[in-house]
Amino acid sequence: MRSTGTWLTAPEHRRPWTQRVAGLVELPQLIRQLGGDPEAVLLDAGLDPAALDDPDSRIPYASLARLLDRAARTTGCEHIGLLAGRLYRLSHLGLVGQLVRNSPTVGRALEALTVFQHLNSEGGLAFLVKRGDYVDLGYVPYQAAGAGIAQVCDAALAAAMNIMLELCGPTWKPYEVFLPHAKPRDAAQHRAFFKVVPRFDAESSVLRFPARDLARKVLAADPEAHHRCEQLARSAGAPEFMQQVYRGLRRLMLDNRHSGDDLAQMLSMHRRTLNRRLKAEGTTFQRVLDEVRFEIAKDLLSNSNVHLDDIAATLGYAAVTPFMRTFRRWSGTTPGQWRRNVRNVESETAA
């Protein structure tokens, strides 16, 4: 479903955010193996048939979700996002992959992965959060992507799993795995790949593992290559301002923080400066917050069975009633009706 309102639409002058092709170069062959026509799938997703030929090429982030959605529908493989993510290797990540691979420890490697992740993807946030004796390595989208975002989350977490296996060795496994969508009809592929039974209907995609793993040495890391790659990554520059705003706010929300003051502090600027720069971009902090909240709500309502109270809490509302009232203002309908409408459309499509 799409929102009936237009007030949450990003300003027209803002360039589309993109995704580096990277490991998606392997996707056409996967589609072919599953009985689909890669060229037809790419065209149906609004992409050129040659869009995935070069790992250094970039495609619109929203097209990534459409691509995986069309691939799943065409092949009848509901876990194609998982299979696509399993094809990712550090070598696919270009400069960032080299930096990660040559980091001295797993902790430094994952820090580099999250700090410079924008060089590969502008529509979603890779994050690393320490929670007591455990660490969460995860992924959350922050740009509107619509149908297929659950496949994107599966692909991102499968890629993260492969990165951990490359850094820690083939026997490594997470303590827990969380996925932000309903349990599929057959979860055997997820169980087999992640080596644990995933917890579905979560609020974000997460690999949780013991914090002691961060101290592991990365075997065969080259200090000179690490220094060289780090310099190149830093010289590539920080994300553009609006990228920093969306990424920063999405990261804050993982810690249940939602204020403009928190965001200004994260971006090392005064709150008035933040407001002034947002105004120059044709928006406000409240509008950006609403956009991010709306996307999270739509994704959880459309793809998971997460209870409305939990969605409200995830978005920073003290109770479900104000969330329901605001969601109606955003979309013209209630969260429950939105979820029912999405399920009805899915049932009709499947029939």
N, C-alpha and C positions, 0 to 999 in steps of 0.2 A: 504493500500500500504506500501511497505517497501522501504527504501532507497536503491539506487543502489550502493552507496559507502560503504566502510568499515572503512573509516578513523575516523568515529565518534563512532565506537564500543568501549565499555569500555575494558580495559586490561583484559586478560583472568584470571589473578591471583586474581582479585577482586571478593570477594564472592558475591553471589546473595543477594540482599536485600529482607527482609522478612516482612510478615504481621502476627501479632498474630491473631489466629482464633477468639477469643473473641465472639462477638455476632453472628458470622457466624455459630455457632453451631445450630442456628435455621433455617438456610437456607435449609437443606435437607427437613425438614417438609414443608416449604413454597413451594418448588419445587413440592413436592408430592401433596399438596393441589391444585396446579395449573395444575395438570394433567401430570407432568413430572416424569421421573425416576431419582432420585438423584444420584444413583450409576453410571448410564450411563453418566450423566452430568459431574460428577467428573472425570471419566475416560477420557471423551472427552477433558476436560481441562488439562489433564496431571497429575491429582492428584490421590492419593490412595483413594478408597471408604471410608476409615476411617479417612481421613485427617481432617475432621471437627468435630470429636467426642469430642475433648478436647479443651476447650477455651484457654488453655495455650500452645497448639501446635502452630507451625508457618508454614506458607506456603510461597513460593516465591511471592513477590508482583506482578510480571507479571502474575502469575497464578490466582490471585484474579480477575484481569480484564478479563482473559479468562473465568474464572468460571462464572462470571455474564453475560458475552456475550453469552456463550453457554446456560445458564439457560434461558435467554431472548428468544433466538432462539427456544429452545426446547418447552417452554411453550407458546410462542406467546405473552408473557406479556412484552411490551416494557418499562414498568415502574418497572421492578422487582428490580432494584437498590434501588429505593425509598422504596419499600416494605421491602427489606432486611435491609435497614438502620433504618426503623421504629421498627425493632425488638431489636435494641441495647438499653441497659440500662447501667447506670454507673457501676452496679455490674459486667457487662461483661468485664470491662476494668481493672480488677484485682487491683493491687496496685495503679495505677493511678486513677482508679475510686474511691477507698476509700479516697485517698488524696483530690480529687475534692469534694466528698460528705461531707467531714468534714472541708472544708475551711470556714473561718469565714464570708467571703463575696463572692458575685458572681464574683467580679473582681479578688480576690485572687484565686478562683476556676478555672477561665478560664486561668489565668496566669499559674497555675500548669498544666492544661491540655495541653497547648501549649509547655511549657518548657520540660515536660517529655513525650510528645506524642511519641517520638522515641522508647519508651519502648513497644509500641503497633504496630507502623507502621514505617517502614524504607523507604518507597517509596513515601510518600506524606507528605506535610507540613500543619499542622494546625496552623493558625495564628490569632492574635488579633491585630487590628489596630484601633487607635482612629482617627476619622475624624471629628473634631469640636465637635458638640453636639451629634454625633452618633459614634457608634463602629461597626466595621466589624469583625465578627467571621467567618472565612472561611477556605477553604481547596484547595490546589493546588498540583497536582502530580509533581514529578521531575524526576522520573525514566521512561524509555520507557515501555509502557504497551500495546500499540496497541489497537485493537478493544476491546470495553468494558470499556474504561476509562470514558466515559460519565456515565455509570452505577455506576462506583466507586465514581464519584463525587456526584451523586444523593444519594448514600448510605451514604457517609460521611456527607453530609449536613442534611440528615434526622436524622442521629445519633446525630449531633450537636443540632438539634431541640429538640430531646428527652432529651438531657443533660440540655438544658435551661429550659425545662418544669419541670424536676426534681428539679432544683435549685430554680426556681422562682414560681412554682405552675402551675396548669393546665390552668389558664386563660391567661398566658403570650403569647404574640405573637410578631413577629418581625415587624419592620417598613417596611422593604423591603426585598425581597429575590432575589438573582441573581444565575443563573445557566448557565454554559459555554457550552450549546448545544442548538440545534434548538428546537423550540417549538414542542412537540409531537402532534400526531393527536388528542389526547384527554388529555388535561391538567387538567381535573377535579380532579384527584387524588392528583396532586401537589397543586392545590388551596385548597382543603379540608384539607390536612395535614398541610400545612404551614400557613393557615388562612389568606393568602393574595395572590393576583395574582402575580406569579413569573415573573421576567424579564428574558426571555431566551436570548440566543446569547450574554451572558456576557463573561467577560474575566476570571472569576474565580467563584468558588462556595462561596456564602456569605450570612450570616444572618446579616442584619443591624438592629440595635436597639438603643434606646436612651442611651447615656453614663451614665445617672443617674441610670440605672439598675445595673451598676457595684457596686454600694454602697449597694445594697440589702443584708440583712443578710441571710445566709443560715440556714434555720430552722433545729433544732436538730443536728447541727454540734457539734462534740466532739473534743475539743481542744487537749486533750491528744492523741486521735487517729490521728489527723492531724499532730502533732509533730512527732509521731512514723512513720507514713507513709512518711512524708517528709524526715526523716533521711534515711529510707530504699531506697527511690527513688534516693536520692543523692549518696548513697553508691553503687547504681547500675552502676554509672559511666556515663560520657558524651557519646554521639555518637562517633563512630570511626571517624578518621580525615576526610576521604572522605565524610562521611555522613554530617559532619559539613560544609564541603565546599559546597555541593549541597544544603543543607537546607539553609545555610546562603545566598548563591547567589540567591536562589528562593525568599527568604524573601526580600532581597534588591530590587529585580526587581519589587516587589509590590509598592515600593516607587520610581520607575523609576531611580534606581541607578544600574550601571552595571560595575563598575571599580574594578580592582584588589586591588587598595588602599582601597576602601570601604570594600571589603571583608576581607582584612588583619586587618583593624581596628575592624571589627565586631568580628573576631576571636582572637583579642588581641595579634597580632604578627606583626612583621615587614614585609613589602612587600617582602624583599629578603628571609626571612624565609619561607613565603608562597610559593614562587617560588621554593625554594629548596625542600620543602616537597612534592610539586606537582610533581617535577621531579623524586623524589624517588618513586612515585606512577606510573611513566610511562606516565605522562600527563603534561599539562600546563594550566594556567588560561584560555587562549584563547580557548583551546580545550573544557574545561569544560563549558565555557560560550556558545560556539557553540552547545554543546550537549543539554544544557538546552533550549536554544532558539529554536533549531530544534524540540525538543519534544513539546514545547508550540505551535509552528507553526503548526505541524502536527495535534495536538489535535484540535485546533481551525478550521483548514481547513477541517478536516474530520467530525467534529461533529456539527459545528455551521455555521451560515451565516454571521459571523463577517466580515466586509469589510477589504480588504487587507491593506488599509491605517491605520485602527485601529490595525490590527495585527502588522504591522510594528512599530507603536508607542508603543504598549505593549512590544515589544522586545527591545525597546530603539533605533530604527533607526530614523533619522531625517526626512526621506522621504521614500516612498514606493519603489523607484527604487533600492537603495542599498539593501533593503531586498529581492527584487525579484532576484537580481543578486546573492546574497549570498545563497538564497534558492536553486537556480539552481546548485550552486557549491556543496551544501550538498546532493541534491537528484537526480540531473541529469534532472530535469524538472522544470517547472515554478509553482508557487503556484496555479495559476488558473487551470492549467492542472492537478495538484495533486488532487485538490478538485473535478474536473470533473471525474477523474478516480475512485475516491472513491465512488462517487454517482453512477457511472455506475455499479461498482461491487455490491453495495447495491441493485440496481434495479434488476440485474441478479439473486442475491441470493433470493430476495423476490419473483421473478417469479418462 
